[in-house]
Amino acid sequence: MHLVTCKEFLQELNDFLDEGLDPKLRQELERHVNECPNCWVLCNTTEKTLKVFKGMEPQKVPPAVEARLMAALEKKMRAKGCATVKKADA
Amino acid sequence: MSTSTVSPGFDEAALVARAKAGDADAFSELVTQYDRRVFRMAKQITQNEEDAEDVLQETFLKAYSHLDDFQGNSRFYTWLVRIAVNEALMKLRKRRSDKTVPLDEPIDTGEDEMVREVAVWDENPEQKYSRDELAEILDQAVQSLKPAYRTVFVLRDIEELSIEETAEALNLSISAVKSRLLRARLQLREKLTRQFKRKGDDAFGYL
């Protein structure tokens, strides 16, 4: 089995985290990450970084901004001959 | 793509079909479904509230005007993101006084500087902060990235587009997306580690 270096591990880190790798390479990387404390911390904290970002729900669009958008859309729809737009209540 | 932010019972394809047939309510439902995500993405790319408001408006107006051009080859949301990214990048370019096109910045591929801080984090560090404090920390971290990295990260890891969709939206090669994404992730990891690392557990302290 090929022994993965830290540099190689770093190059494959994205795919390792995104689960898009061929099983053999994944196995080699897993072996490296389990034996190399530095790469283990690197991988673990990168994974947590992504998790914390993905955990953030987008905040509501400010009502005034949404009202401006809906008004502009309504105007456009009227021009196109559509029925009136229902006010979005996000 | 994750469906975690999509309301239960939301049928994108059916709404798009109704909107295309001229149903205004269907289109406003699509707006309600996606406006906060488009707005967040616009804020993150432009780093400017006022620009983000314009981007939000322009995106949905354009989407409405060009609805007939949407062939359904991709998800409607991906199509919407592509419009929003173009609008946001135009704003970004307009604001930059040095006239550098942000996505064409030379990418430094030196790897040695990518990893400096190696320290384990607290268990669930995010729970130590209020929602607003955490949002502030994350926003500042994203803001510190160069636009070329930031845009890729926002599309791939926040809006959860695939690598292929991100490449298509930004008109970049798959390998460019991958290398920028790695760079962005590592830089953010570095910033957040400074914030979230376990107390007394300084670099290499655990060894």
Interface residues (C-beta under 8 A of the other chain):
Chain A: K7 L10 Q11 L13 N14 D18 P37 N38 V41 L42 N44 T45 T46 K48 T49 L50 V52 F53 K54 G55 M56 E57 P58 Q59 K60 V61 V65 E66 R68 L69 M70 A72 L73 K76 M77 K80 G81 C82 A83 T84 V85 K86 A88 D89 A90
Chain B: S2 T5 G22 D23 A24 D25 F27 S28 E29 V31 T32 D35 R36 R37 F39 R40 E53 L56 Q57 F60 L61 Y64 S65 E111 M114 V115 V118 A119 V120 W121 P125 E126 L134 A135 L138 D157 I158 E160 I163 K178 L181 L182 R185 L186 L188 R189 L192 T193 F196 Y206 L207
